Amino acid sequence: MRGASSSDDSLGRGAEISVSVGIFLVIGLLVDNWLGTRPIFTIVLSLFSLLGSFVRMWYVYDGNMQVQEVKRQRAATSHIVKQDAAS
């Protein structure tokens, strides 16, 4: 059973990315208005958020694939262990 904070579905990940980019965009706008450097921080922080989101997605995907590889390997060799135990 998945918890309420799980983002295993595509809709959840999409919403998470859009919210995080929106938050960093607003922070960038505030910093740019404060320093008078518009739009440098807006662009940099938005790109930082996008990059961070994609890196996080990659690590989650890679971790899930490693788990699946272990499961498949165990399933493929499970009959060998059963035969050895029966002998």
Summary of the structure (lengths in Angstrom):
residues: 87
radius of gyration: 21.9
end to end distance: 37.8
largest distance: 78.3
contacts: 191
relative contact order: 0.08
helix: 84%
strand: 0%
